[in-house]
Amino acid sequence: MIANARMYSVAPGAADAWKALFAGVGARAGLSLDLLEYPAPSPLSELWARPDKAAVFMCGLPYSRSENGPEIVVAPVPSAAGFDGGPRYWSDLVVRTDSAFETLSDTFGGRLALTVRDSQSGYAAPLRLLSAYEWAGPLFEEVIPPRITPLGAVTAVADGLADVAPVDAYAFRLLQRFQPELTRQVRVIARTDSRPIPLLVASPPRSEQLAAAFLTAHQDAALVPLMADLLLDRFVQPAPSAYAPLAAEYDAVLAFWRSHTLAGRIPPDLVP
């Protein structure tokens, strides 16, 4: 059975820490997990469809839209400031540190970077935030080609390919931890409302031993340093109903942007 943390393997150091944590938790559960390599741009949808998942990070949006989908193992609770001890997150909207932008509306008329269409943090959440603004004509001149990952979104802004981009807040904290030279080139000017954080899922039936090992990982002296490195306080087991509203919100925001103009140019695979 496979384990994979691609969603939060934002840098080699983070990827190594996730692998070590998964191996340690698996050992606590008496399981030998296959720590699968699955780098971008391989589509996450194919990873989530695999029948041999033991613990694979999945975005809450596709989870909310799945029928007869995977089972919840646990969700992470980040230890970074602002997460308030719960399994929730948001999207930070970032611009270049040396730019003149002070508010999100200052970026209108420029270039927006998004990740992929089935992403809560990199697509649905920022489009929902942007729908609250009144603007004559397109909000942006262009939505640039998909950036796939939070790292891609931040890099697009740092490199001047985009003026603003949404970034998963937990992924951004990990990028600040593992790639500070990159994150110093951007700053946050807005954020979306918080929503349930991406979760670890399994193919039915999930291993109850593995779930229990995750839930008590913060009590294991051997795993505590790995969790600290990954800015994790603990894991919890959220109810499936916590993610259900994401599907309706997504449908509503797509309907809004089908009758409003987000940008003058949008790649076909990012059109609402």
N, C-alpha and C positions, 0 to 999 in steps of 0.2 A: 504494500500500500504506500502511496506517495504522500510526501509533504512538500509544500512549496510556499514561499513568502515573496514571490516576485513583486507584488504590489508595494512592499515596503523594503525591498532590497535595493535601496536608492544609491548605494555605492558598494565597492568590494568589501569594505569593513563591515557594513551593515549586513550584507549577504552572508558573510562568514559567521557573524553573531547569530543570525537567524538559524543557520544550519546547526550550529553548536547547541542552540536552545532546543530546536526540534529533536536533535539526537538525544539530549539529556532528558527531555520530557518523555520521549519514546522509551528510553531505558527505564524510567520510573514506572511506566505502564507495562513493562515487559514486552515491548514491541520493537522490532527493528524496522525503522522507516526508510523508505527509498527517498533520499533528499534530491528530488528531481530538479535538474537544470532546465529552465524554460524562459530564456531571455527574450526581451522585446526585439523585433516587432511581432513575434509569434502571437497570434490572437488569443487573448485570455478566454474567450468563449469556448475554444476547443479544450483548454485546460479544465474549465469548469464542467465540461460535458463528460470528462473521463469517468469510467465506472470504478476506478481504483483509488479514490481520494480518501486519505485518512485525516489530513489537516491541510487545507489549501485556502489561502486568502481569497475572498470573493467580495466584490463591491456590493453594497446593499441594494443598489438599484436593480441590477439583473437578478439578484436573489428575490427581490420583491415581485418580479415579473415572471419568475419561473413557475412552471406547473409540474407538480410531482418532482420538485427539485431536490437539492442536497439537504442534508440534515445539519443543523447548527452544532458545532463542537463548542466553541467559545468565541468571545470577542475580547480584544485587548482594551485595557484602560491605560492610556498614556499617563506618565508621571509629570510631563512638562507643564509649566504654568499655563493656566487658562482652561485646562480640560476638566477641572473640578471633580476629579475622582469618579468619572463615569465613562461608559463606552460610547462616547459621542465625539464628533469632530465637525469641522466646517471647512470651507475653502477660503484661503487667503488670496486676495487679488494683489499681484505684485507688479511693480514697475522698476525701471532702472533707478539705482540710487542717485545718479547724477541728473535725472530728468527733472523737468519743471512741474510734473504732475503732482497735484496735492489731493485731488479727489478723483473718484472713478469717472465722473462726468467730464473731467478734464481730458480723459483719454478718448472721448467720443470723436469720431472722424479719423481715428488712427487705425492701428492694426491689432486685432485680438488673436491670441493663441488659445486653442482648446485642445483637449487630449483626444478622446474618442467618444463616439456618440452614445455608448452605453455606460458612460462614467457618471456617477453622481457628482463627484467633486470637480471633475474637469469639464463637465458639459451641463448636466441638468441644474445643478445648484447655481452656477453663474448665470445661466440663461433665466432662471427664476428671479434672481436679483436684478438683472438688467430689465426685466419686464416691468419693474416698478417705475422706470424713468420715462418721462414724457419727452419726446424728441421728434422734431420734424425731419422726416426722411430716415435713411439708414443711420443706425447708431455708429457703425464703424465703416471705414473705407473698405476693409478687407478682413476676413477671417483667414489666417494663413493655413497651410496644409497641416493635417493632424500631427500633434506632438507626441502622442501615444502614452507617455509617462509623465509624472510630475517633474522628473529631471529634465525631460525634453521641454516642458513648458517653461521652467525657470531658465534654462539655457537659451531658449528663443528670445526671452526678454533681455538677458545679459548680453547676448550677441547682437542685439538691435534688430532682430527679425520681426519682433512684435513689440508693441508699446505696453501691453498689459496681458496678464495671463492668470487664470485661477490655479491654485495649487492646494492639494490635500494638506490640511494643517499639520497632521501628524507626520506625513512624508516630508513636509517642509522643515519641521523640527529635526527630523533625522538628517536631512540634507545640511542643516546648520551644524549638526554634530559631526558629520562625516565629510562634508565638502564645504567648509566655511569660506574658502577662497571664492567659491561660486556664489554662495548666498549673500556675501557682503556686497555683491554687485547689484542686489535688488532690495527693495523695501516694500512693506505692505501698506496699501492705501485704503483697503476696504475688506470686508469679510462677509460671507453669507451667514444665514442662520445655521445653527448646529443641527445635525441629524445623526442617526445611529451610525457608528463607525463600521467600516468593512470587517467582516467576520471570517473566522476559520470554519470551513464546511467539510463534510465528509459524504461519501456515497453511502446510502443506506445498506445495512444498519451501521451507525457510527459505533466506535469503540467507547464504551462507557469508562473503561480503564484509562484510555487516553484523555478523555474529557476531564476525568477526576485528576489526572496528573497535571494538566494545564491549570486547573482551578487551584491547585496547591503549590504550583511552581514557585510562588513568591516566598514560600516557607522553606525552600530547599537552599541551604547555604551554597551549594555548588552552582545553582542556577541564578542566584541573586545578582552576581556581577554581570552576567549576560543580560539579564533584564534591565539592570541599570544602564548598561551600554546602549540598549535599544529604547531607553526612555520609557520603560514599562513599569507601571505600579503593580498590576496583577491582571489576571484574566477573569472574566465573568461569563455567565451563560444567559444571554438575553432571550426573551421570548420571540418567536417568529413574528408575532403581531407588532413588534416594535418597528419592523421594516415595512410593513404593509402599506403605510401611507405614501411611501416613495413612488409607487407605481402610479397612483392617481395624480400626484404632483407632476410627474414626468409627462403624462398625457395632457395635462392642462397647460404646461409650459410649451409643449410642442404645438398645441392648438393656437396658443397666443402668437407664437412666432411664425406660424403659417399665414397669419393675417396681418403681420407687421414685418417691417424690413430690418433685419439684424445688421446686414452689411451689404455693400455694393457687390462684393465678390465673396463667394463661399464655396469651398471644395465640395463636390457632390456628396462625399461620405460624411459631411458635417451639416448638411442642410436639415433643418428641423422637419 
